[in-house]
Amino acid sequence: MLRFFGLVICFLASVSWLMASGQKQVESKRTPVYQEHLDLSYYLDQKGGKQPIKTWNDWEKRRSHILANMQTVMGELPHPVKPIPLDMKVLEENTIGSTKRFKISYHTDDPKQRVHAYLFVPQSATKQHPVPSVLCLHQTNSKIGKEEPSGIRGFPNLKYALELAKRGYVSLAPDYPSFGEYSYDFKAHPEYRSGTMKAIYDNMRSIDLLQSLDYVNRDKIGCIGHSLGGHNTMFTAAFDERIKALVSSCGFTRFHKYYGGKLKGWTSDRYMPLINSRYQNDPDLVPFDFTEIVAGFAPRAFLACSPISDSNFEVSGVRDVIQIAKPIYKLAGKEENLQAVYPKAGHDFPVETRETAYQFFDTHLK
């Protein structure tokens, strides 16, 4: 008799698991896939019918589909019930003028691994007068990582973490997984479908760290990056609305205008391998594009810095994105929050352009 009941319980448990699994599959099928990433005037209902976007609630439906489709490529955004403690440790301390530079380490998702970063704290930042902060993400530079935006090594035009600190911001420059001091084997971590999602979650924990500092205004968080750091900034801000203002330098173009629609550059383990293995490097098959990502920032402040001679990210594709996203910012009543500049430069972040970026932060975070 006991054996019989045991078999019944196992059977019911199996049925319950199958029903739950089936429910998840049904739910995943409910997220419609859009063929037209350049047309943001509608959302798809549960029957696949086009419904015009007339209200902000209508747009939120389309935006939820955008985030869901990004996760089909990047993997699901982690939502731990209880994130592991950051356990920030200070490893070094230096004084640069009126700014303190701390080399720190902290946990993000693995109690056995620590992310290293440089934290800049201006003299003006105090518990009594907390100041805005900016997360500063580096470009593709395997050996030095965070040292470049920190002004320690690398190109002088990319020392934005140091320069922002001198303007009164608390700034944080961490390593991207597998760069700098951050040893990381993506294949050994199947819990992440992409290096992009791993970086997004690390960045979100970095924002947790900034918000934990009593001299930081937790409601005034920005993010900035160049190249890899530029689209890393955008991907993170898509999922983390605590980022109130963001700047992307040389960080994106429409997929169809990225090297003539050849997406191989997006497909390494550090980025999104499924673009190759599932979507055949075909921009017609990838279920999202930067038009949707940028529109999804609304009403938050976004500045695109796109040099006209950028050999990585074709400028006309950036112009397309900004133009297509404008109606959504207009719907939000914040047309002025979507900005773009097109300097006469190559794949670079010139002095004048950085000054524009810093003034942009001043406007929206100060």
Number of C-alpha atoms within 10 A of each C-alpha: 6 7 8 9 10 11 12 12 12 12 12 12 12 12 12 12 12 12 12 12 12 12 12 12 11 11 10 13 11 14 19 20 18 19 12 12 19 18 13 19 16 17 22 18 14 11 8 13 11 12 13 13 19 11 11 12 10 15 22 14 15 25 20 13 22 24 20 21 22 22 17 15 21 23 20 18 17 14 8 8 6 6 13 13 14 20 12 14 14 14 12 10 13 11 12 12 9 13 21 17 22 19 19 19 20 21 22 24 19 13 12 7 14 20 22 24 26 26 25 30 26 24 15 18 21 15 12 9 11 18 24 22 31 29 24 30 30 30 25 14 15 15 12 18 27 31 22 23 33 29 17 13 14 16 12 15 15 25 22 28 29 28 19 24 27 19 14 21 31 32 31 30 28 30 26 33 21 16 20 18 19 20 14 15 12 19 12 8 12 8 12 19 23 26 26 26 25 25 21 25 21 21 26 19 20 22 22 15 19 23 18 13 14 15 21 25 22 19 14 20 27 26 28 28 28 27 22 20 24 25 24 28 29 26 22 20 26 22 18 16 12 17 26 22 26 26 29 27 30 30 24 28 24 23 24 16 19 21 15 11 14 15 20 16 15 18 17 16 15 20 21 21 22 21 23 17 10 12 16 15 21 16 20 16 14 24 22 26 22 23 24 23 21 25 26 23 26 23 20 21 24 29 22 24 28 31 24 19 16 17 13 17 24 23 23 14 20 26 17 15 24 21 14 20 24 21 16 25 22 15 16 16 12 16 17 12 22 23 15 18 16 16 17 13 14 16 18 21 27 18 12 10 21 20 15 14 26 17 14 20 28 15 12 17 20 12
